[in-house]
Structure formats: C-alpha cells, structure tokens
Amino acid sequence: MSINLTSAIYQVIYDAGQAFAKKGDVPTRVSQLINDSGYQTGAIESISINGTTKAATNKTIALAITDFDADYQHIDKSDVDTLKTDVSDLKAVGAQANVVEGATIGGTAVTVNNKIMAFPAYPTVPVNVSQLTNDSNFQTKTQVDAAIATAVASAVRYKGTVANRAALPSNAEAGDMYNLQDTGMNVVWSGTAWDDQAPTIDTSVFALKTDLNSYVQTSSLADLTTADIDAKFVEYGLLVAQG
C-alpha cells in the first residue's frame, strides 16, 4: 500500500485554511459593521436650548446670545471699558492687586514673602497633666504609696518580752517594742536608743466594786431633819443659833 504524502499535506493545509477569514473579507469601512450600539449615523437635525428647539440648516445651527440664560450672555464692550476705567481709578488712589506688605499678631511683626505670611509657631495646648508644671507639689500615686509604706514601716510593732534591759536585742529596727519582765516597762527602739513607754500596771491592788459593797450600807444611813442640818451649820460657824 502506498500513500501520496503530497496530497495529504495539501488536504491538511486546505482544511486549516477554512477556519480563517480571507483578507478580502475583513471589513475596512464603518458602514460594513453592524451598528448594535446605536451610534448617530446621520447629520444633527436640531438641538434644544432652554426648552427651545433650534433646527439645523445645511448641517448648521444658528445660535443667538439671547438663546442662553442671562448668566451666560456676553458682556458688551462698553461694560469692559467701564471695568477698565474703574480699575484705573483704583490704582490711581494707591490700590494694589492681592499684595500684602505686612501684618502683626499680638504686637509681633509677621514676615510676608511672595504674598505668603509666615505665622509664628504657637505652643501646643497641653492635654495631659504630665505636660504641666507641678508648682503646687501634687503627689502622684507612686509618691503617696511610698509615703504610706514609710509611715507604716515606722509604726510601733510589739515584738515580745525579755528578762531585762540587758536582754534587749542589738539588731532591733525602729518601732520594735519589748516588755521588760523585771520592771514591767515597755520600751521601743527609736533607731538610736530604747525609749521608755509605760510600765505594766498591777491592778490587783485596786478594790473591786463588789469589795466596796461591804463598806457602805444604805441601811445604816439615817434621815436628817431640818433641825439636824441647822445644828451642823451652827457647829461649823456657818449659821447663828436662833435664841
């Protein structure tokens, strides 16, 4: 069996060519395209200005100044001449166009350079207490806590009892208190010496309320008459006896 390669190759090239457009088939004019976007294909026939339709003649639309709103109408030459005269009059009396020669703020001169005034930098308004000078010596939380800790540390602390003054510890801290058994005295270490505070008071020598009940009895008290009272006054010379 034999295969004609030349014919096979030609057939492949031919089949492939059917998928491409011919050079002569590519459009070269807009009129050859489908106007699916609705572009204007003819001349403008008219326009509307302020609700009035203006028709076109030979593709030309004639517009007058009066067709526009008053704000958009032209300025007559006479108006321009008047304006020029007014500007000249202003210059004649020394007027200047957008020129600032100098300025002051709070009595301080401000530099003017190319119509720009360089204002001095003003201090930033403080928003935090830490930005203010503490001339009233207010205390911070840290300072208050430290002061309280110092005060508490220096308070009197009862440490116990020793036999006598000679038995007091040599490494005591300020505020340490001991009771001396031999004298009953309480002493506190001041930081440099032992300071006597007060001894222990023995209350056993004091009479109790129940003890006093046996010394004074209400049943042994007698009523005094007016004559008895007067006699006592006479006895002490505070009253003259009546004859």
Steps between C-alpha positions, in 0.01 A plus 500: 500500500636841406403848640523821301653738760468802274122461476468439879696810591301713258174374648615593855596850389170545321294385800691733733447791267123463522519621865646841408341795319628606168684833483230637274229410753640727782278821520677826421203741535274585794202451270597132475452454878173438683407814701390310811594796730267745328759756389371811316513418131361822352543873542365682809161637407432713811600579859305626801617800707299605804199311367517662155575279197751642253481335154810439284533635147763338278651338812529846664309621805485877550513598867446849646629632833143548609447125468705451821416590862583852610792369709665365185435791262789705369636820654485806280824679416367804686482290817863395456606863444318605816674225697841609372423857602401388850823302541703800385324720756586252774866495402502878498410511870771246587305175488701183438392165367537219757808649666556474877794704619497415867301380797531469878363241741485596864744784436749271325580571135425218255729448202338528156676327212343468153153577638542230766502586870714276722315476830707417809466155649276500805548259790282193504214512750577235766260208524681298770569594862860389449545789254427758774746640753414356843546829689251388769702185580214258444597143582474214254357161594852360517611774739192455723546123512865546594412748777240261645744210486761709684250605768380145554857374518579751777198405715546324837508121473478284812778240478474319833639487856858483630634455853651846536653792310828315454314226313366737233616408145785695340353476148158651574331719235333833565153435645582165665341477849596265784366451851757475782402230749702640790337845500191448290612793281426504126785638288517590129813526285505851348778419259772626731381412855239314703215733592294423813130496424301383805534224758254220556252611767401246765128548559478230763546763773189688390170435677228339301141623492392195690757581772347846555157357569616392851624850591193706423156372593189701417324344796735674747416847369252707709275776379599856600242749615514873437603549862789258455624690195472837674696363797783400269510847344518651849770253593719612213424866554300538185177584678416702814288308751153641543413589867 
